[in-house]
Amino acid sequence: MANHKSALKRIRQNEKRRQYNRTFRNRARTYVKQARTTIEGGDVQEAIEATKVAIRDLDMAASRGVIHPGNAARRKSRLMKQLNELQSQS
């Protein structure tokens, strides 16, 4: 356990940030998962809307520093690739 005042404060700050980051990370994962399931479902319009929401949330998480910008870009790229495959099939 920390003995210095500054170290105790750091522990409190880290816990607050962890909780804050966790909400954005979990929300981004949820929207990406929903987008993938709608893409697999086959409805193009629903898939487009779900993908837009997921991309918006990934951008928000990246801009707040919760996830790395490259991580967000990779996830968006993979989502768009799946969406484009669905659109080319229909």
N, C-alpha and C positions, 0 to 999 in steps of 0.2 A: 504494500500500500504506500502511496505517496506521502511524503512528509512535508514538503514545501507548499506554501500557499498557492504559488503559481501552478504547481503540478496538480493540486486539487481542483483548481479552476479549469485547467486543461481537460481533466477527466469529465467535468460537468459539460464543458463545451463540446467535447467529442461525442458524448452521449446525445446531446441535443441535435447535433449535425447528423448523427447516425439515424436517428428517428426521422428527421426531415428528409434525408436522402432516400430512406427506405420507402416512404410514401410515393415519391416520384418514380422510383425504380419499379415498384410493384405495379403501379398504374400503367406504366409503359409496357411491362410484360403482359398485363391483362389485355390491353388494346391490341397488341401484336398477336396474341393468341386468338382473340376474337376475329381479327382480320384473316388469319390463316384458316380458321374454321369456315368462315363465310366464303373464302376463295375455294376451299375444297367442296363446299356445298354446291357451287356451280352458278349461283345467281350473280350476274355480272354487276348490276347496279348496286346491290347490297355490298358486294365485295369492294367496289370502288369507294363507297362511303366509309366502310370500315377501315380501309387502307388509309384514306385521308385522315381519319381520326388518329390512327396509330402513328402516322408520320408526324402529325402536329404534336402529339405527345412526346415522341422521341426527340423532336427538335427542342421542345421545352426542357426536357431533362438534360439535353446536351448544353443548352444555353445557360442553365443554372449550375452546371458543373457536376451534376449528379452522375452522368455517364460521360465517357470520352466522346468527343465529336466524331472520331473515326468509327467508334463502336456504333453510334447512331446512324452514320452513313452506311455502314455495312448492313445493318438490319433493314434500313429503308430500301437499299438496293435489292436485297433478297426478297422483300415483300413485293416490290415492283416487278421483279422478274417473274414471280409466281402469278401476279395479276395479269401481266402481259401474256403469259402462256394461256391463261383462262380466256382472255379476250381473243386470242388468235384461234382458239378452238371453236368459239361460237360464231 
